[in-house]
Amino acid sequence: MLFPGFYSKHHHFVPFLKSCSSGRPTKIHLKGLCGSAPAMLAAEWLLQSSSHGFFILSGKDEAAYFAGDLITLLGPERVFFFPSSYKRKFLSGEKDTGALMIRSEVLSALAALTSESSPVAVVTYPEALVEKIISQKDLRRHTLYLHEGEKISLSFVCEVLQEYRFERVDFVYEPGQYAVRGSIVDVFSFSCEHPFRIDFFGDEVESLRTFNVENQLSLESRKEISIVPDFNRLSGMTEMLLPGYFPSSCIWWGKDLAFVYDQMQQWYEKATGGEKKEMFVSASVLFDQAKDHTVVEYGQVYFKEAAYTFIFNTLPQPSFNKQFNLLAENLQEHALMGYENYILSDNPVQFERLKEIFKGINPSVSFIAHEGSLHEGFIEEDLKKTVYTDHQIFQRFQKLKVKQGFRKSEALTLSELNRLQPGDYVVHIDHGVGRFGGLEKIELNGRQQEVIKLVYQDNDVVYLSIHSLHKISKYKSSEGEPPKIYKLGSGAWQRLKENAKKKIKDIARDLILLYARRMSSPGFAFSPDTYLQQELEASFIYEDTPD
């Protein structure tokens, strides 16, 4: 964990902790917190509190970066980002499958919390809060739980999946689908980023595992799984608000809550102008639930009067605009005043670059390197610490750390196959160009297996297991002419591949000879890199690759 105990030494922390755990709902204002200081204070509070945290930020990106900071500070197991279920703005009406999966996963995790669970943080924003969600009772009632060794029939599982509105397909490649092959059921739940493979032995669950949709290979064995449907496709569901999943002891945190209230109300008024307005909730109804909870507010615009106010003394990280002499002077000045200077980065190479830069500017400059970065740096003047981030120093983009859910790119091979029509050209890595003959079921070792039929010259046929999808690809050509269909067993395709390999080896041989001549020729000895070169490399806006 990054910076354990950072804010526990602050003179406000113990009184703040006591005010949060007073046993009755109260209102608290935090003032003077800049950058990622609120996230660090919240993380320290979660570590020393027995209450869960419900965090509301004003926008999706701000909430995602705040959740990313908490993930860095606490680990991913205790932090949940709760997005809107719609792509772009929800008024478009287009659902985001990845967001639906994340929402289902968060709700399932919250429903599984017990009194002995470690405190967790849920981070969200107005567009996500304006949507009603399924009640905990209906969530449990419409979740299929399976464990290894359980006595249950395959046919019963299929009936439940049909009732949950899962689509039966030949093979699964996106959430909401299931497939049956002999004694194996593949199902893509909305509660997991990878589909499940359930292997039956008679009426007993013999094994449970996740698998990769692209190559069909197993990823991880499971002792138990939960299969969650898309609740939007089910009728008769009881709906509630997200805070209803938390106990009354949960603490609400909000940045600029007055602004959040106005923003949420605007979204609600726009949403209720269309159909299905019963699916949304107004800001007044949601914030009415806050009266039963302790609410911690920070930022610039406060919603309610506070019973307790704690004033911190932090400043935002200065903007150095890649002028490293200014950074060196800043660090040196703070060090002379007794400050501890921290620089955070997800990439350890950046620390070495900074040290080389400082060698060329002022060798006496030093800092404490911490692997793992936050979204925004700050100066904590009460604790006499500077916390700077490398992406702000070098003006680099910081990637989000929250889950992005299901990615279509993972299912590209399967979805392309699903769109193939009999007669389309495909390329098999071992047999060459043939025609797609469709999906068929054949009996192999007494069991029905689903296979891909490939047709070659003279109507020769190759059956390919769907577990070997990586061996075929769709034929693509810019010439527009139909390709040559190869004959099985003729060796023509193998000769073509051998000729291609030989040409590649010839090119490689020529390159080796070229570089050998360069190495043996007299060269020019350039001077060693200066800090200017290090600055240039470190300021590259993208993350370094391992090579």
N, C-alpha and C positions, 0 to 999 in steps of 0.2 A: 504494500500500500504506500502511496505517496504522502509524505509529510505526516506521519502519525503524531498526534498530540500538538499540532501546530497552534490551534486556537485554545487549547486547554490551559495554556499559561497566561492567557489574556485576563485582565482584571474584571472584565465584564462576563466572562464565560460562565463561571459558577452561578452568579445571580441570574443570568439568562436561563441556565439549565433549570434552576429552581422555579422560575416563573412559568416555564413550560410544563413542569410537572406538579403544579399546585393542586391538581385534583379537581379544578373547576374551569370552565371555559373562560378564557381571557383574551385580551387583544394586546399585542406586542409590536412596537415599532423598532426597527433597526435602521440607524442612519449612519451615513458616512462610509458605506461599503462600496468599493469600486472593483472593477475587473472581475476576476474569479474568486474574490474574497467571500461573497455570499455562499458559493458552492463549498468552499473550504470550511466555513463555519457550519453549514448544514451537515457536511460529512462528519465533522467532529461531534455534532449534536447526535447524529444517528448512532455513532459508535458508543456513546455514553447514555443513550436514552433507551427506554423500553417501548416507545411509541413509534408507529409508522409515520412517514412523511408524505403529504400530498402537495405537490409543487405545481403552481400555475404561473406560467410565463405568458408574455403578451403575443408571441408569434411562434410559428413552427420552428424556424431556424434557431431562434433564441432558446427555445425549450430543448431542441436537439443538442445544442452545444452545452447547455447546463447539465443535461443528462450525461453527456460525454465526460464532463468534468467529474461528476459523481462516480461514473464508471472507473475513471482513472484513480480516484481517491478511495473507493470502496470495493471495486470489483464488479463484474457484470451480473453476479448472482443476486445482488441486492438492489439493483436499479432497473426500473422499467419505464420505457418511453411509450406513451399512449397517444398515437396519432389519430387524425381524422381518417375515416374510412373512404373518403372520396379523393379522386385524382384532382390535382390543382384545387380549384374552389368547388365546394360541394354543390353549388347551384348548377354545375354542369350535369350532375346526376350520374356521372361515370364512377363506378366503384374501383378502388385500387386493391387488387388481390393481395399484394404484399402487406398493405396496411391492415386489411381484414385479418390476415394471419397473425400480425403482431398484436392487434387488439384481442383476438381470441386467446393468444398465448398469455397475455397479461391478465385477462379475466380469470383464466384457469389457474394461474399462479396465485392470484389474490384469493380465489375461492378455496384454495388448498391451505391457506395460512391457518395456523393454530396459535394458541396462547403461548406455546413454547418456541414459535418461529422468531428468528432474528428480525429486527425492524427493517423494513424495506422502504424504498422511495419510488413513488410514481410521479413522473413529470409529464405535464400536458399543457394545452393551450386552448384558447376560446373555441376555435373551429371544431376541435375534438370534443369539447365539453358540451356543445350545443346539441349533440346527438344523444338520444337515449340509448341505453344498452339493455341486454337481456338480464332478467333477474337471476340471482344466485340459485334460486330453487329450480328455475327452468334450465339454467346452465348445467346443473348436476343431472337433471332428468333427461337431458338430450345429449349427454356425453357418454360414449361407450368406453368402459374401462375393461381392459383385458390384462391378464398376467400369465406368465409362463406356467404351464401345468394345469391351467383352468379347464374344467369340463364344460365345454360349450360346442355346439355344432357349427360347422361352416355355413350351413343353410340359414341358421338363425342369425349369424353375423351379417349375411347378405341381406336378409329381410330388414334388419335394423338400418343398414346403410341405405337401402331403398327408402325407408321411412324418413331418414334424415336428408333425403333428396340428393344423395350422391349419384353421380352419373356412371353407369357401367360402360367401360371401354375395353378395348383389346389390351391396352397398356396405359399406365398412368403417367402423366407428364405435367399436371398442374393440380392445385388443390381442388377438392370437391369431386374427385374421380376414384373409382375402384376397378380392379380387374381380378378375374378368377382364372387360375390355370391349375387344373387338377386339385390338389390339396393345398394350394398356395393362394392366399388372398393378398393382393397389393392394394393399399389404400392411402390416399394423400389427404391427411387430416389438415384442418385449419389451425392446429395447435403446434405444428412442427414444421421446420423449414425443409425437411426431407420426408419422403413417403415411408410408410411402414410396410414390412413384408411379414405376414402372419402365416406360419407353416403349421398345418394341422396333421395330427396322427390320429385318424378316426375322429372321435368327438373330443379330442384334447388338443389344446394349444401347445405344440411341441417347442416352437421357438419364435421369438420376436426380434426383429432387427430393422434398422433403417438402411436405405440403400440410395445410391446415386441414380437420378433419373436418366442421366446421359449414357452411362456405361452399364447400368443395372447391377453394379458390384455392391456388395454389402459394406456398410460403413461402421455400424456399431450394434452390438447385441444389447437388448433391453430385457429387463425382468418384468416390466409392466409398461403399458402405453395407455394413452387416452385419445380417443378419436372424437374430434369436435367438428360439427358441420358449419356451414355458413348459415347463421341464424336468421339472416335477412330473407332466406328462401323458405323459412318455416312460418306457418301461420299459428295464431293463437298464443303467441309468446307474451308473457308479462314483462313489462319494461320498467326500468328504474334509472337512477342517476349513478354515475361512477362513484361518488363519495359513499353511497350505500354499501359498497363492498368493504369499507373500513369500519373498525370499531369506533366508538365515540372518543376513545383516547387518542385517535389519530390527530396529528397536528397539521393544520393547513399552513402552507407557506405561499406567499404571492408577491410578485414584483409589480408595482404600479397597479394595484388591484382596482382602483377607480377607473383607470383606462381599460383594464381587462373587462370590467363590468359593462362599460359602454360598448366596447367592441363586440362582446358576446350578444348584447341586446340587439345590435345592428344585424348580426348574422341571423339571429332568431327571426327578426321581422322580415328579412329577405326570404328566409326559408319558408315561413308560414304563408307567404304569398302564393306558393305553388301547391302541388299535391302532397299528400302524406304529411301534413303539418303536425300530426300527432306523434311523429317520429322525433320531434325536436323539443327542446326545453328552453324557457326564457331565463335570462340572467337572474331575475328576481327570485324565481323558484329555486335555482341552484344556490344562490348566495344565502337564501333563507336557511339552508342546512348548515351554514357556517356558524350560526348562533350556538350550536351544540358542541363546537370545537374551539380549541385555542387556535388563534390565527396570528401568524407572524408575517408582518408586512415589511418590505424594504423597497428602495427605489426613490422615486421623486413624487409620485402621486398616491396618497393614502386614501383608503376607503372608509375606515372607521376610526374614532378616537381611541387612543391607546391607554391602557392601564399602566403599562411599563414602556419606557423608552430607553434604548441603549445607543449611545453615540460612539461610533468607532472613528478612528483617525487613519484612513487609507487614502492613497492617491493612485490614479491610473498610471500604468507603465508609460514613461515618456516615449514620444515618437522620435527615433534617431535617424530615420530616413537613410539607413545604411551608412551613416557617417560614424565609423567605428571609433574615431578619436573622441567623439562626443560620448559614446557608450563607455569608453575607457575612463574618461574624466568623471562620468557619473558614478561608476562603480568605485573609483578611487575616492571620491568625495564621501560617499556613504561609508566606505570602509574606515576612513579617518574619523567618522562620527560614531563608530562602534557598531555599524550595521553588519548583518550577515547577508551576503549577496548570493542569491540562488539564480541559476539559469536552468530552465526546463526544456527538454527536447525529447521527442519520440525516437530520434535518430542519434546514437552516440557519436557518429562521425562529426556531427556539428560541433561537439565540444572540442574535438581535436582541432578543427578549423579555427574556432574562436581563439584557442590558445596560441596557434600559429600567428593569427592576426595580431593578438596583443603583444607577442614577442617583437613584432616589427614596429609597434606603436609605443608601448610602454611595458617592458617585461615585468614590472612590479605589480601589474594588475592581476588579481586572482578572483576566482568565484567558486562556488560549490555547485557541481554538476548533479542534476537529478534526472534520471531517465524516466520519461513519462511526462507529457505536457498537458497544460490547461489551456482554456480558450483565450483568456486575457490575463496578462500580468498585472501586478499592482505593487505598491509600496505600503507596508504595514508599519506606520510610524510608532505606534505604541509598543510593538514587539521588536522594533528596530530590525526589520527584515525587508529586503527587496526580493521580489519574486518575478523574474522576467522570463518571457517565452521566446524561443528562438524564431518561431514563425512571424512574430511581430518585429523582432530585431531585423530579420532578413526580408520582411514583407512577403512572406510566403503564404499560400493558401493552406488552411488546416482542414483535413478531412474529418467528416463526422464519424463518431465512434458508435453511434446507436445502430441497432439492427435495421437493415433495409428490407427484410422480409424476402419473400419468394422473388427470384429474378428470372425473367423469361429466357435470358440467354442460356441458363442451365438446361432448359428443355428444348433448345433449338433443334437438335438432331431428331428427337422424338416428334416434335410438332411438324417438322418438315416431312418426316416419314408418314405422319397421319394425313398430310395433304397430297402425298403422291397418288397418282392414278395409275392403274394397270397400263403398261406400255411405256411409261416414263423411263428414261435412261438413267442408270445408276452405275457406279464404279465400285467393284469389289477389289480390295487390295491384293488378293491372291489370284483372282480369275479374270479381272479386267472388266470391260464395259459389257453390260447386259441390260435386260429390260425388267422392270419391276412387275411382278406377277400377282401382287396382293399378299394379304395375310391369310395363312391357313393353319389349321390344327392337325397335327399328325400324332400317331401313337409311337412313343419311344420308351422301350423298356417297361411296357405295360401302363404308361402314363401319358395323358394327353399333353402335348407341348405346343405352344404357339410359335410359329416360325414365319420368316419372310421368304417368299418364293421369288427366285431370280431365274429368268429364262435367257438362255444363250443360243448360239447358232445351232441349227438343226433341232430346235426345241428341247435342247438339253436343259435340265433343271438342277439348280442348287438350292437347298433349303438351309436358311441361316437362322440360328437361334436369336431371339431378341436380346439375349445377353451378349451378343457379338455385334451390336449396332455400330461400334466404333470402326468396324472393318469396311463399312460401305459409306458412300457419300453420293449426293445427287450430281449427275453429270452436268458440267457447265462449260459452255464454249461461246466465244465471241464470233465464230465463223458462220453460225446459222445452219451449217450442213449437218445431217444426221451422222452420228459416229459409226465406226466399224464395230459390229458385234463379234466378239471373239468366240472361238470354238474351244470347248473344254478339252483339255488334254493335248492340245496342239503345240503348246510351248510358245506360241506367238507372244502372249502377254509377258511371259517370263523373259523372253529375249528382248522385248521392248524395255523392260525394267532394267535388265543387265546393261543394255546400251546406254540408258540414262545414267546409271551408276558409273559406267566407264567414263562418260563425258564429264561427270562431276569430279571424278578422281583426276582426270586430265587438267581440269581447271585448278584443282587444289594443288597439283604438282607444279603447275606453272607459277602459282602464287608463292609456293614455298621457295622455288628457285629465285623468283624476283626478290623476295625478302632476304634470302641468303646473300645475293649480290649487294643488296643495300647494306647489310650488316658488315660485309667485308670491305666496303668502300669507305674512304676517309670521310668523316662527318664533321659537323660543327657542334662544338660544345656550348650549349646555351647556359646562361647563368641560372642558378637555382631560383625556384619560385619565390616571390616576395609575398607579403601579406595582401597585396593587391589581387594576386591570383587566388588566394584563399577567400577573399571577399567575393570575387566573381563566382567561384564554385559554390560558396555557401548561400549566395543570394538567388540561386536557381530556384524558380517558383515551384518545381515539382520535387517529389521525394526521390531520393537516390534508390536505384535498383541494386540488388546484392552484388552484381558484377561491375 
